[in-house]
């Protein structure tokens, strides 16, 4: 597996999005996704957590409205995606 995917998969939410939404919708293996697409989707998934104006459940989890366990998981995902973007989002 290429390094960019290994790094992306440190976020469960980003991994699920890439494998079960993007690759599946495109009818390709996740390994075939372009690096630029992976980075773009990471930005999108991050926005679901931190941009409350969009009304995503991930935002509710991130701000704690879904309980402390889901908030902890959301913060872990946000941290992993931010680290991913620091490394690959240039």
Jmol script that loads the backbone (N, CA, C; Angstrom):
load data "model"
ATOM      1  N   UNK A   1       0.853  -1.180   0.000  1.00  0.00           N
ATOM      2  CA  UNK A   1       0.000   0.000   0.000  1.00  0.00           C
ATOM      3  C   UNK A   1       0.896   1.239   0.000  1.00  0.00           C
ATOM      4  N   UNK A   2       0.502   2.237  -0.802  1.00  0.00           N
ATOM      5  CA  UNK A   2       1.325   3.439  -0.879  1.00  0.00           C
ATOM      6  C   UNK A   2       1.208   4.248   0.410  1.00  0.00           C
ATOM      7  N   UNK A   3       2.267   4.980   0.707  1.00  0.00           N
ATOM      8  CA  UNK A   3       2.391   5.685   1.986  1.00  0.00           C
ATOM      9  C   UNK A   3       1.254   6.674   2.230  1.00  0.00           C
ATOM     10  N   UNK A   4       0.815   7.367   1.207  1.00  0.00           N
ATOM     11  CA  UNK A   4      -0.255   8.350   1.399  1.00  0.00           C
ATOM     12  C   UNK A   4      -1.528   7.684   1.923  1.00  0.00           C
ATOM     13  N   UNK A   5      -1.807   6.476   1.485  1.00  0.00           N
ATOM     14  CA  UNK A   5      -2.979   5.757   1.996  1.00  0.00           C
ATOM     15  C   UNK A   5      -2.748   5.263   3.420  1.00  0.00           C
ATOM     16  N   UNK A   6      -1.550   4.800   3.712  1.00  0.00           N
ATOM     17  CA  UNK A   6      -1.246   4.387   5.085  1.00  0.00           C
ATOM     18  C   UNK A   6      -1.480   5.547   6.042  1.00  0.00           C
ATOM     19  N   UNK A   7      -1.037   6.735   5.632  1.00  0.00           N
ATOM     20  CA  UNK A   7      -1.219   7.917   6.469  1.00  0.00           C
ATOM     21  C   UNK A   7      -2.694   8.322   6.548  1.00  0.00           C
ATOM     22  N   UNK A   8      -3.403   8.234   5.432  1.00  0.00           N
ATOM     23  CA  UNK A   8      -4.823   8.583   5.417  1.00  0.00           C
ATOM     24  C   UNK A   8      -5.629   7.636   6.297  1.00  0.00           C
ATOM     25  N   UNK A   9      -5.261   6.389   6.314  1.00  0.00           N
ATOM     26  CA  UNK A   9      -6.002   5.373   7.053  1.00  0.00           C
ATOM     27  C   UNK A   9      -5.793   5.461   8.563  1.00  0.00           C
ATOM     28  N   UNK A  10      -4.988   6.397   9.020  1.00  0.00           N
ATOM     29  CA  UNK A  10      -4.856   6.623  10.461  1.00  0.00           C
ATOM     30  C   UNK A  10      -6.118   7.274  11.014  1.00  0.00           C
ATOM     31  N   UNK A  11      -6.944   7.790  10.122  1.00  0.00           N
ATOM     32  CA  UNK A  11      -8.273   8.298  10.493  1.00  0.00           C
ATOM     33  C   UNK A  11      -9.301   7.288   9.999  1.00  0.00           C
ATOM     34  N   UNK A  12     -10.046   6.724  10.917  1.00  0.00           N
ATOM     35  CA  UNK A  12     -11.089   5.753  10.546  1.00  0.00           C
ATOM     36  C   UNK A  12     -12.108   6.379   9.604  1.00  0.00           C
ATOM     37  N   UNK A  13     -12.457   7.625   9.875  1.00  0.00           N
ATOM     38  CA  UNK A  13     -13.469   8.304   9.066  1.00  0.00           C
ATOM     39  C   UNK A  13     -12.972   8.541   7.643  1.00  0.00           C
ATOM     40  N   UNK A  14     -11.730   8.961   7.512  1.00  0.00           N
ATOM     41  CA  UNK A  14     -11.165   9.188   6.182  1.00  0.00           C
ATOM     42  C   UNK A  14     -11.002   7.872   5.440  1.00  0.00           C
ATOM     43  N   UNK A  15     -10.560   6.836   6.121  1.00  0.00           N
ATOM     44  CA  UNK A  15     -10.440   5.522   5.492  1.00  0.00           C
ATOM     45  C   UNK A  15     -11.796   5.051   4.974  1.00  0.00           C
ATOM     46  N   UNK A  16     -12.805   5.143   5.800  1.00  0.00           N
ATOM     47  CA  UNK A  16     -14.144   4.717   5.388  1.00  0.00           C
ATOM     48  C   UNK A  16     -14.619   5.524   4.182  1.00  0.00           C
ATOM     49  N   UNK A  17     -14.383   6.811   4.203  1.00  0.00           N
ATOM     50  CA  UNK A  17     -14.806   7.673   3.099  1.00  0.00           C
ATOM     51  C   UNK A  17     -14.098   7.299   1.796  1.00  0.00           C
ATOM     52  N   UNK A  18     -12.796   7.082   1.872  1.00  0.00           N
ATOM     53  CA  UNK A  18     -12.038   6.749   0.660  1.00  0.00           C
ATOM     54  C   UNK A  18     -12.414   5.380   0.108  1.00  0.00           C
ATOM     55  N   UNK A  19     -12.549   4.399   0.995  1.00  0.00           N
ATOM     56  CA  UNK A  19     -12.810   3.022   0.565  1.00  0.00           C
ATOM     57  C   UNK A  19     -14.267   2.820   0.167  1.00  0.00           C
ATOM     58  N   UNK A  20     -15.186   3.268   1.012  1.00  0.00           N
ATOM     59  CA  UNK A  20     -16.597   2.931   0.835  1.00  0.00           C
ATOM     60  C   UNK A  20     -17.419   3.973   0.093  1.00  0.00           C
ATOM     61  N   UNK A  21     -16.844   5.136  -0.152  1.00  0.00           N
ATOM     62  CA  UNK A  21     -17.570   6.152  -0.910  1.00  0.00           C
ATOM     63  C   UNK A  21     -16.836   6.440  -2.224  1.00  0.00           C
ATOM     64  N   UNK A  22     -15.645   6.979  -2.126  1.00  0.00           N
ATOM     65  CA  UNK A  22     -14.946   7.447  -3.327  1.00  0.00           C
ATOM     66  C   UNK A  22     -14.548   6.288  -4.244  1.00  0.00           C
ATOM     67  N   UNK A  23     -13.791   5.330  -3.726  1.00  0.00           N
ATOM     68  CA  UNK A  23     -13.338   4.221  -4.573  1.00  0.00           C
ATOM     69  C   UNK A  23     -14.528   3.417  -5.096  1.00  0.00           C
ATOM     70  N   UNK A  24     -15.495   3.193  -4.236  1.00  0.00           N
ATOM     71  CA  UNK A  24     -16.671   2.417  -4.644  1.00  0.00           C
ATOM     72  C   UNK A  24     -17.472   3.157  -5.717  1.00  0.00           C
ATOM     73  N   UNK A  25     -17.700   4.455  -5.509  1.00  0.00           N
ATOM     74  CA  UNK A  25     -18.439   5.249  -6.498  1.00  0.00           C
ATOM     75  C   UNK A  25     -17.713   5.303  -7.835  1.00  0.00           C
ATOM     76  N   UNK A  26     -16.371   5.365  -7.779  1.00  0.00           N
ATOM     77  CA  UNK A  26     -15.576   5.428  -9.007  1.00  0.00           C
ATOM     78  C   UNK A  26     -15.350   4.049  -9.624  1.00  0.00           C
ATOM     79  N   UNK A  27     -15.701   3.000  -8.894  1.00  0.00           N
ATOM     80  CA  UNK A  27     -15.534   1.638  -9.393  1.00  0.00           C
ATOM     81  C   UNK A  27     -14.083   1.222  -9.521  1.00  0.00           C
ATOM     82  N   UNK A  28     -13.240   1.715  -8.596  1.00  0.00           N
ATOM     83  CA  UNK A  28     -11.816   1.394  -8.632  1.00  0.00           C
ATOM     84  C   UNK A  28     -11.364   0.903  -7.266  1.00  0.00           C
ATOM     85  N   UNK A  29     -10.202   0.301  -7.237  1.00  0.00           N
ATOM     86  CA  UNK A  29      -9.572  -0.061  -5.978  1.00  0.00           C
ATOM     87  C   UNK A  29      -9.025   1.215  -5.351  1.00  0.00           C
ATOM     88  N   UNK A  30      -9.055   1.295  -4.041  1.00  0.00           N
ATOM     89  CA  UNK A  30      -8.585   2.491  -3.350  1.00  0.00           C
ATOM     90  C   UNK A  30      -7.132   2.829  -3.719  1.00  0.00           C
ATOM     91  N   UNK A  31      -6.342   1.824  -4.046  1.00  0.00           N
ATOM     92  CA  UNK A  31      -4.944   2.038  -4.447  1.00  0.00           C
ATOM     93  C   UNK A  31      -4.833   2.840  -5.746  1.00  0.00           C
ATOM     94  N   UNK A  32      -5.882   2.859  -6.539  1.00  0.00           N
ATOM     95  CA  UNK A  32      -5.864   3.559  -7.819  1.00  0.00           C
ATOM     96  C   UNK A  32      -6.222   5.041  -7.703  1.00  0.00           C
ATOM     97  N   UNK A  33      -6.658   5.481  -6.538  1.00  0.00           N
ATOM     98  CA  UNK A  33      -7.027   6.881  -6.371  1.00  0.00           C
ATOM     99  C   UNK A  33      -5.793   7.773  -6.478  1.00  0.00           C
ATOM    100  N   UNK A  34      -5.947   8.885  -7.161  1.00  0.00           N
ATOM    101  CA  UNK A  34      -4.855   9.836  -7.311  1.00  0.00           C
ATOM    102  C   UNK A  34      -4.559  10.507  -5.972  1.00  0.00           C
ATOM    103  N   UNK A  35      -3.290  10.796  -5.745  1.00  0.00           N
ATOM    104  CA  UNK A  35      -2.889  11.444  -4.501  1.00  0.00           C
ATOM    105  C   UNK A  35      -3.620  12.767  -4.304  1.00  0.00           C
ATOM    106  N   UNK A  36      -3.792  13.530  -5.371  1.00  0.00           N
ATOM    107  CA  UNK A  36      -4.481  14.819  -5.250  1.00  0.00           C
ATOM    108  C   UNK A  36      -5.935  14.636  -4.817  1.00  0.00           C
ATOM    109  N   UNK A  37      -6.571  13.576  -5.272  1.00  0.00           N
ATOM    110  CA  UNK A  37      -7.940  13.279  -4.863  1.00  0.00           C
ATOM    111  C   UNK A  37      -7.986  12.899  -3.386  1.00  0.00           C
ATOM    112  N   UNK A  38      -7.038  12.116  -2.940  1.00  0.00           N
ATOM    113  CA  UNK A  38      -6.980  11.700  -1.537  1.00  0.00           C
ATOM    114  C   UNK A  38      -6.842  12.926  -0.638  1.00  0.00           C
ATOM    115  N   UNK A  39      -5.978  13.851  -1.012  1.00  0.00           N
ATOM    116  CA  UNK A  39      -5.777  15.073  -0.230  1.00  0.00           C
ATOM    117  C   UNK A  39      -7.053  15.914  -0.236  1.00  0.00           C
ATOM    118  N   UNK A  40      -7.667  16.039  -1.390  1.00  0.00           N
ATOM    119  CA  UNK A  40      -8.903  16.812  -1.493  1.00  0.00           C
ATOM    120  C   UNK A  40      -9.998  16.220  -0.615  1.00  0.00           C
ATOM    121  N   UNK A  41     -10.122  14.920  -0.623  1.00  0.00           N
ATOM    122  CA  UNK A  41     -11.140  14.263   0.197  1.00  0.00           C
ATOM    123  C   UNK A  41     -10.819  14.384   1.682  1.00  0.00           C
ATOM    124  N   UNK A  42      -9.546  14.398   2.035  1.00  0.00           N
ATOM    125  CA  UNK A  42      -9.163  14.607   3.435  1.00  0.00           C
ATOM    126  C   UNK A  42      -9.626  15.986   3.902  1.00  0.00           C
ATOM    127  N   UNK A  43      -9.454  16.979   3.055  1.00  0.00           N
ATOM    128  CA  UNK A  43      -9.920  18.332   3.401  1.00  0.00           C
ATOM    129  C   UNK A  43     -11.439  18.340   3.581  1.00  0.00           C
ATOM    130  N   UNK A  44     -12.131  17.646   2.710  1.00  0.00           N
ATOM    131  CA  UNK A  44     -13.590  17.575   2.806  1.00  0.00           C
ATOM    132  C   UNK A  44     -14.027  16.887   4.105  1.00  0.00           C
ATOM    133  N   UNK A  45     -13.432  15.748   4.422  1.00  0.00           N
ATOM    134  CA  UNK A  45     -13.807  15.019   5.637  1.00  0.00           C
ATOM    135  C   UNK A  45     -13.498  15.872   6.869  1.00  0.00           C
ATOM    136  N   UNK A  46     -12.371  16.564   6.872  1.00  0.00           N
ATOM    137  CA  UNK A  46     -12.042  17.449   7.988  1.00  0.00           C
ATOM    138  C   UNK A  46     -13.107  18.533   8.134  1.00  0.00           C
ATOM    139  N   UNK A  47     -13.565  19.073   7.023  1.00  0.00           N
ATOM    140  CA  UNK A  47     -14.578  20.139   7.074  1.00  0.00           C
ATOM    141  C   UNK A  47     -15.882  19.641   7.694  1.00  0.00           C
ATOM    142  N   UNK A  48     -16.175  18.365   7.560  1.00  0.00           N
ATOM    143  CA  UNK A  48     -17.387  17.814   8.155  1.00  0.00           C
ATOM    144  C   UNK A  48     -17.336  17.888   9.677  1.00  0.00           C
ATOM    145  N   UNK A  49     -16.142  17.836  10.231  1.00  0.00           N
ATOM    146  CA  UNK A  49     -15.970  17.931  11.683  1.00  0.00           C
ATOM    147  C   UNK A  49     -15.923  19.378  12.173  1.00  0.00           C
ATOM    148  N   UNK A  50     -15.199  20.219  11.494  1.00  0.00           N
ATOM    149  CA  UNK A  50     -14.898  21.538  12.046  1.00  0.00           C
ATOM    150  C   UNK A  50     -15.772  22.660  11.513  1.00  0.00           C
ATOM    151  N   UNK A  51     -16.520  22.446  10.460  1.00  0.00           N
ATOM    152  CA  UNK A  51     -17.373  23.484   9.882  1.00  0.00           C
ATOM    153  C   UNK A  51     -18.829  23.206  10.223  1.00  0.00           C
ATOM    154  N   UNK A  52     -19.289  23.756  11.331  1.00  0.00           N
ATOM    155  CA  UNK A  52     -20.636  23.482  11.816  1.00  0.00           C
ATOM    156  C   UNK A  52     -21.748  23.956  10.912  1.00  0.00           C
ATOM    157  N   UNK A  53     -21.445  24.889  10.015  1.00  0.00           N
ATOM    158  CA  UNK A  53     -22.492  25.432   9.149  1.00  0.00           C
ATOM    159  C   UNK A  53     -23.048  24.386   8.184  1.00  0.00           C
ATOM    160  N   UNK A  54     -22.319  23.312   7.953  1.00  0.00           N
ATOM    161  CA  UNK A  54     -22.756  22.300   6.994  1.00  0.00           C
ATOM    162  C   UNK A  54     -23.731  21.296   7.591  1.00  0.00           C
ATOM    163  N   UNK A  55     -23.850  21.239   8.923  1.00  0.00           N
ATOM    164  CA  UNK A  55     -24.827  20.376   9.569  1.00  0.00           C
ATOM    165  C   UNK A  55     -24.518  18.888   9.544  1.00  0.00           C
ATOM    166  N   UNK A  56     -23.262  18.494   9.537  1.00  0.00           N
ATOM    167  CA  UNK A  56     -22.900  17.079   9.533  1.00  0.00           C
ATOM    168  C   UNK A  56     -22.898  16.511  10.947  1.00  0.00           C
ATOM    169  N   UNK A  57     -23.238  15.228  11.080  1.00  0.00           N
ATOM    170  CA  UNK A  57     -23.218  14.582  12.391  1.00  0.00           C
ATOM    171  C   UNK A  57     -21.807  14.563  12.968  1.00  0.00           C
ATOM    172  N   UNK A  58     -20.794  14.556  12.100  1.00  0.00           N
ATOM    173  CA  UNK A  58     -19.409  14.567  12.570  1.00  0.00           C
ATOM    174  C   UNK A  58     -19.138  15.839  13.386  1.00  0.00           C
ATOM    175  N   UNK A  59     -19.746  16.952  12.988  1.00  0.00           N
ATOM    176  CA  UNK A  59     -19.564  18.197  13.740  1.00  0.00           C
ATOM    177  C   UNK A  59     -20.196  18.074  15.127  1.00  0.00           C
ATOM    178  N   UNK A  60     -21.377  17.501  15.183  1.00  0.00           N
ATOM    179  CA  UNK A  60     -22.035  17.294  16.475  1.00  0.00           C
ATOM    180  C   UNK A  60     -21.174  16.420  17.384  1.00  0.00           C
ATOM    181  N   UNK A  61     -20.566  15.395  16.805  1.00  0.00           N
ATOM    182  CA  UNK A  61     -19.667  14.539  17.580  1.00  0.00           C
ATOM    183  C   UNK A  61     -18.461  15.336  18.062  1.00  0.00           C
ATOM    184  N   UNK A  62     -17.893  16.135  17.196  1.00  0.00           N
ATOM    185  CA  UNK A  62     -16.679  16.899  17.508  1.00  0.00           C
ATOM    186  C   UNK A  62     -16.907  17.902  18.634  1.00  0.00           C
ATOM    187  N   UNK A  63     -18.080  18.538  18.662  1.00  0.00           N
ATOM    188  CA  UNK A  63     -18.332  19.528  19.708  1.00  0.00           C
ATOM    189  C   UNK A  63     -18.942  18.912  20.967  1.00  0.00           C
ATOM    190  N   UNK A  64     -19.144  17.598  20.963  1.00  0.00           N
ATOM    191  CA  UNK A  64     -19.570  16.898  22.163  1.00  0.00           C
ATOM    192  C   UNK A  64     -21.060  16.688  22.306  1.00  0.00           C
ATOM    193  N   UNK A  65     -21.842  17.056  21.308  1.00  0.00           N
ATOM    194  CA  UNK A  65     -23.291  16.894  21.413  1.00  0.00           C
ATOM    195  C   UNK A  65     -23.741  15.438  21.319  1.00  0.00           C
ATOM    196  N   UNK A  66     -22.858  14.557  20.901  1.00  0.00           N
ATOM    197  CA  UNK A  66     -23.209  13.145  20.771  1.00  0.00           C
ATOM    198  C   UNK A  66     -22.614  12.306  21.903  1.00  0.00           C
ATOM    199  N   UNK A  67     -22.080  12.976  22.908  1.00  0.00           N
ATOM    200  CA  UNK A  67     -21.516  12.271  24.051  1.00  0.00           C
ATOM    201  C   UNK A  67     -20.006  12.272  24.053  1.00  0.00           C
ATOM    202  N   UNK A  68     -19.421  12.028  25.212  1.00  0.00           N
ATOM    203  CA  UNK A  68     -17.968  12.121  25.357  1.00  0.00           C
ATOM    204  C   UNK A  68     -17.178  11.057  24.594  1.00  0.00           C
ATOM    205  N   UNK A  69     -17.727   9.872  24.454  1.00  0.00           N
ATOM    206  CA  UNK A  69     -17.000   8.826  23.728  1.00  0.00           C
ATOM    207  C   UNK A  69     -16.870   9.170  22.253  1.00  0.00           C
ATOM    208  N   UNK A  70     -17.967   9.632  21.650  1.00  0.00           N
ATOM    209  CA  UNK A  70     -17.924  10.015  20.238  1.00  0.00           C
ATOM    210  C   UNK A  70     -17.109  11.283  20.038  1.00  0.00           C
ATOM    211  N   UNK A  71     -17.108  12.170  21.033  1.00  0.00           N
ATOM    212  CA  UNK A  71     -16.287  13.370  20.924  1.00  0.00           C
ATOM    213  C   UNK A  71     -14.798  13.000  20.924  1.00  0.00           C
ATOM    214  N   UNK A  72     -14.428  12.073  21.770  1.00  0.00           N
ATOM    215  CA  UNK A  72     -13.038  11.628  21.820  1.00  0.00           C
ATOM    216  C   UNK A  72     -12.615  11.028  20.478  1.00  0.00           C
ATOM    217  N   UNK A  73     -13.472  10.208  19.901  1.00  0.00           N
ATOM    218  CA  UNK A  73     -13.186   9.598  18.605  1.00  0.00           C
ATOM    219  C   UNK A  73     -13.118  10.661  17.511  1.00  0.00           C
ATOM    220  N   UNK A  74     -14.014  11.627  17.556  1.00  0.00           N
ATOM    221  CA  UNK A  74     -14.012  12.706  16.567  1.00  0.00           C
ATOM    222  C   UNK A  74     -12.717  13.512  16.657  1.00  0.00           C
ATOM    223  N   UNK A  75     -12.288  13.820  17.853  1.00  0.00           N
ATOM    224  CA  UNK A  75     -11.048  14.582  18.024  1.00  0.00           C
ATOM    225  C   UNK A  75      -9.847  13.778  17.537  1.00  0.00           C
ATOM    226  N   UNK A  76      -9.878  12.475  17.751  1.00  0.00           N
ATOM    227  CA  UNK A  76      -8.801  11.624  17.254  1.00  0.00           C
ATOM    228  C   UNK A  76      -8.763  11.675  15.729  1.00  0.00           C
ATOM    229  N   UNK A  77      -9.924  11.606  15.093  1.00  0.00           N
ATOM    230  CA  UNK A  77     -10.000  11.683  13.636  1.00  0.00           C
ATOM    231  C   UNK A  77      -9.505  13.031  13.124  1.00  0.00           C
ATOM    232  N   UNK A  78      -9.919  14.109  13.769  1.00  0.00           N
ATOM    233  CA  UNK A  78      -9.487  15.449  13.349  1.00  0.00           C
ATOM    234  C   UNK A  78      -7.971  15.576  13.463  1.00  0.00           C
ATOM    235  N   UNK A  79      -7.419  15.111  14.560  1.00  0.00           N
ATOM    236  CA  UNK A  79      -5.964  15.170  14.736  1.00  0.00           C
ATOM    237  C   UNK A  79      -5.248  14.379  13.652  1.00  0.00           C
ATOM    238  N   UNK A  80      -5.737  13.183  13.369  1.00  0.00           N
ATOM    239  CA  UNK A  80      -5.107  12.339  12.347  1.00  0.00           C
ATOM    240  C   UNK A  80      -5.194  12.984  10.963  1.00  0.00           C
ATOM    241  N   UNK A  81      -6.329  13.588  10.642  1.00  0.00           N
ATOM    242  CA  UNK A  81      -6.484  14.222   9.328  1.00  0.00           C
ATOM    243  C   UNK A  81      -5.604  15.459   9.230  1.00  0.00           C
ATOM    244  N   UNK A  82      -5.539  16.239  10.289  1.00  0.00           N
ATOM    245  CA  UNK A  82      -4.669  17.427  10.267  1.00  0.00           C
ATOM    246  C   UNK A  82      -3.207  17.039  10.078  1.00  0.00           C
ATOM    247  N   UNK A  83      -2.765  15.991  10.756  1.00  0.00           N
ATOM    248  CA  UNK A  83      -1.387  15.514  10.575  1.00  0.00           C
ATOM    249  C   UNK A  83      -1.179  15.031   9.146  1.00  0.00           C
ATOM    250  N   UNK A  84      -2.170  14.327   8.620  1.00  0.00           N
ATOM    251  CA  UNK A  84      -2.093  13.861   7.240  1.00  0.00           C
ATOM    252  C   UNK A  84      -1.933  15.043   6.290  1.00  0.00           C
ATOM    253  N   UNK A  85      -2.740  16.082   6.489  1.00  0.00           N
ATOM    254  CA  UNK A  85      -2.680  17.244   5.596  1.00  0.00           C
ATOM    255  C   UNK A  85      -1.384  18.024   5.753  1.00  0.00           C
ATOM    256  N   UNK A  86      -0.823  18.043   6.953  1.00  0.00           N
ATOM    257  CA  UNK A  86       0.478  18.684   7.137  1.00  0.00           C
ATOM    258  C   UNK A  86       1.544  17.966   6.317  1.00  0.00           C
ATOM    259  N   UNK A  87       1.424  16.668   6.252  1.00  0.00           N
ATOM    260  CA  UNK A  87       2.430  15.871   5.533  1.00  0.00           C
ATOM    261  C   UNK A  87       2.180  15.845   4.026  1.00  0.00           C
ATOM    262  N   UNK A  88       0.931  15.754   3.621  1.00  0.00           N
ATOM    263  CA  UNK A  88       0.629  15.524   2.204  1.00  0.00           C
ATOM    264  C   UNK A  88      -0.136  16.664   1.526  1.00  0.00           C
ATOM    265  N   UNK A  89      -0.592  17.629   2.279  1.00  0.00           N
ATOM    266  CA  UNK A  89      -1.480  18.636   1.725  1.00  0.00           C
ATOM    267  C   UNK A  89      -0.825  19.844   1.093  1.00  0.00           C
ATOM    268  N   UNK A  90       0.443  19.810   0.901  1.00  0.00           N
ATOM    269  CA  UNK A  90       1.165  20.967   0.367  1.00  0.00           C
ATOM    270  C   UNK A  90       0.709  21.385  -0.978  1.00  0.00           C
TER     271      UNK A  90
END
end "model"
wireframe off; spacefill off
backbone 0.3
color backbone group
